[in-house]
Amino acid sequence: MTHEARYLAVGLVQQANSDDRTANWAVSEREIRNCKAQGAQLVVLQELHAGRYFCQTEDVTVFEQAETIPGPSTDFFGRLAKELDLVIVLSLFERRAPGLCHNTAVVIERDGSIAGKYRKMHIPDDPAYYEKFYFTPGDLGFTPIKTSVGVLGVLVCWDQWYPEAARLMALAGAELLIYPTAIGYESTDSSEEKARQRDAWRISQRGHAVANGLPVVSVNRTGYEADPSEVTGGIQFWGSSFVAGPQGELLYDAPVDEPATAVVIIDRQRTEDVRRIWPFFRDRRIDAYQGLTKRYLD
């Protein structure tokens, strides 16, 4: 493996958002340029990075924010990807048809074209995370996206709790797992509960790295966003974007409460090396896992 093929420079942009899409895009553009200046070949943005996390309430007027693919976001970031000669992972509110929308990640190739997309498969419905009101579950399956910088296993936020999603991406040839994310604390939770939630979030994804022998890139938003309905105290997004290697080792760890941009070098040879000593794929008992397709084993 040549030096160029072995190492991948991945940029992460963790930002705090306002209601002004133009301003949010400007921040993303500035930080993508910063990543490029540091040698990034691939840049990952957070979930729904064009605006605030609108799923704290159920409001039909929010559907006006949805956009087509291709559309404004893919056009804007496509031009930037082409200018800077890098791959960008976007996250947007996709308008597929009237009344039919998805939470969709789009991968933009270095020439500005759309390399592929992934529609979020697992859709939460919890206080302050009313995503089922807005998003139809994805129908593209767990299919990695082939790009000039590698095969990307792109998943989105709530997907990160499901080992099945990570495994299927890995089995389909993903070279790294990518999770654009929007997750944070509810204000009434105790400090102990907040710590448990954040730790569980990190442990789960690092576990996917270990179980599949793959690096994981998770990019979360930061900052406080009020609940427009005032039913809850809003969400304090916990940042903490990170990159883990194929043994779960932390290669980068962003701060909790402030925007952050970083470029992290991933050594692709580590996947081969780790899978040789921890041959989980070899030892899987595929003859005994039929129960995984059941809702519950009564």
N, C-alpha and C positions, 0 to 999 in steps of 0.2 A: 504494500500500500504506500503510495507516494505521500510526501508530507502534506501536499495540498488536499489530497483525498482523506487523509487521516484526521485532520483537525478542522473543526467547524466553529466559527466565531458567531455566537448567538447574542443578539441584543434584546434586552427586556426593558419595557417602558411602563413604569408604575406611576399613574398620575391621579390627581384629584380633579373632578369634573364640575362644571357649571351647567346651566341650562343653554348656554350659547354654543351651538355646534361649531360655528366658525372658529371661536376661540379654542375650543377643545381640539379641533383639527390642527390649529396652529401650534398648540403645545405638542401634539403627537408628531407633527412634521419636524419641529425643532429638535425633539429628542431622537427621532429616527436619523436625522442628519448628524447628531452627536454620536450615535451608534456607528454610523458609517465612518465617521472620522476616526473612531477607535478600531476600525477594521472589521466591523460586523458584515457577515454574509447573509444573515437571516435576522429579522427583527419581529418580535412577538408583542402585540398590543393586548390590553386587558379586555374583558368581556364588555360589550356594548359601550365602547369607548367614545362614541360620538356625543353622549350626553349623560345626564344623571341616570341612576338606576331607577327606572320608572315603575317597577313592579311592586313598590310598596303599597300601591292602591290599585283598584280596578276602575279604569276611566276610559270610556270608549273614544274620547278625543285623542288619546295617545296613539291610536292606530294611524293617525296622520303622520307620525314620525317614521313609519315603516317605509322601506325603499326596495326597489327592484334590484336584481342582479342580472346583468350589469346595471349600474345606476350611479348616483352621485359619489358614494364612498369608493366603489371600485374604480371609477374614473379618476378621482382625486389621488388616491394612493397608488393607482396604476401608473400615473404620470411620474410620481415620486420614485417608485420602484425602478422604473426605466431610467430616469435621470441618474439615480444613485447606483444602479446595477446591483440590486439586492432583492431578496425574497422577503415579503411582508405577510404576516398573518393578521388579518382583520377580524373583527367581530361586529355584527350588525343585526338590526331588526329587519328581517326579510319579508317583503310583501310579495307573496307568490301569486295570490289571486284575491279578489274581494272577500274579506272575512277569513282568509287563510294565510297565516303568517308563521314564521319560524325564527328561532334564535340561531343564527347561522354564522359560522366561521368561514372566511374566504381566504384562500392562499393566492397571493399575487406573485407571479413569476418575475424574474429579473428584466424581462422585456416589456413588462407592464400588462401582460395578458393574465387571465384567470387560469391558474393551474388546476384548481378544484375547489370544492366546498364541502362542508360538513354541517349537517343540521342537528342541533342538540337533541339527543335521544331521550334523556331522562329529564323530565320537567317537574320542578318542585311546586308545591302549593302549601305554603306555610305563612303564618303572620309575617308581613313585610316582604314576603317573597311569593307574590301571587302570579306566578309565571304561567300557570295553566289558562288563565284568562286571556293571555296574549299569544302564547306559542303553541302550535301544533307539534307533537312529537316528530322527530326526524324520521325520514323514510329512505335515507341513503345508506343505511347500515354503517358498520364500523370498517370503513374502507380507507386505508392510508392514501395520501396524496403525493404523487411523484413530482419532484421538482429538481432543478439543476443543482441544489445543495443537499439532496437526499430525499428519502421517503419519510414523510411526516405523518405521524399518527395524531391528528388533531381531534381533540375532544373539548367539551365546554363545561366548566363549572360543576354543576350537580353530577355530571358524568364522573367526576373525579372520585366519588365515593364507591364506585362499582368496579370490582376487580374483573368482572366479566368483560367490560368495555376495554379496559387496558389489555387484557389477554387476547381478545379477538384482534385488536389492532396489531399487537405483537406477532400473532400467528399469521397475519396477512402481510408481514414484512416491514412493519414500521421500524425505523432506525432510531427514532426518539418519540416520546410522548409529549404533547403540548396541550396545556390547559389554560386558555383565557378564562378569567375568573372575576366574579364580583361577590364577595362574601365578607361579612363583618359581624360585629356585636350588636345585640339589642340592648338598649340603655339600661333596662331593669335587671339584666343578668348580674349576678355577683361576680366579683373579680375572679373567684375560684372557677366559676362556670365558664367565664370568658377564656381563662387559661386552658381549661380542658378542651373547649371547642377548637381553639387555634391549634393546640397540640395534636388533636385527633385529625384535623385537616392536613397537617404536615405529615403525620405518621402514615396516613392512608396512602398518600401519593408517593412517599418514599418507599412504602411497601410495594407499590406497583413497579417501581424501579427495580427493586430487589427480585421480585417474583418473575419478572420478565427480562432481567439483565439488560435494561435499557436506561439511558438518561431520561430525566423528566424535567420539563420546563414549565413552571407554573407562574402566571403573571396576574396579580390581583390589583384592584384599585385601592386607593387610600382616601382619607378625608371623611368628614361627616356629611351625611345627606339627611335632611329632615323628612319626616313623614307628612306629606301634604294634608292627609286626613286628620293628623294629630291623634290618631288612635294609639299609636306606639310612639316611643321617643326617638324614632328615626334609627338610622344605621351608622355606626362608626366602622367604616371599612378598615380591616386590619392589615392591609398591605402585605408585608412579609413574603413578597415574591421570591422565588428561589429556583435554583437548579440543583438537581441531585444526580449523582452518577449511578452506574448500574449496580452498585452495592449499597445504594441509599446514601452515600456520602454527600455532604453538602458542599457544592462547588461555589455557591453564591447564596447570600441571605440578605434580603433587603430590609430596611427599617419598617417599623409598624405604622408610624404616624406621619410620614412625609413622602412626597414624590421621590422617585429614585430611577435612575437609568444606569444600566451596566452592560458590559459586553463580557461574556463568559466563553472560555475556550473549552469545547467538548472534544475529548479524544475518542474517536469512533472505534479504535482498536480495543478499547476497554470492554466493549460488548463481547467481542470474540474471546478475549482473555477470560472474562468472568464466566461466560457460559461454558467454557471448557472445565472450569473447576467446580462450578455449580450447575450441573446439567439438568435443570428443572424440566426443560422441554423434552429431553430424552426419557425422563422417568415419569412423565405424566401417564396416568392410567385412563386413557381415553375410552377404554372398554367399560368403565365403571362410573361415568359421569352423567348418565342419562337423566338423573334427577334434577340436574341444573336447569332443564327446560320446563320444570314444573313451578307453579307459584309457591307451593308448599307441599311437603311430604306428609300428608295426614296419616 
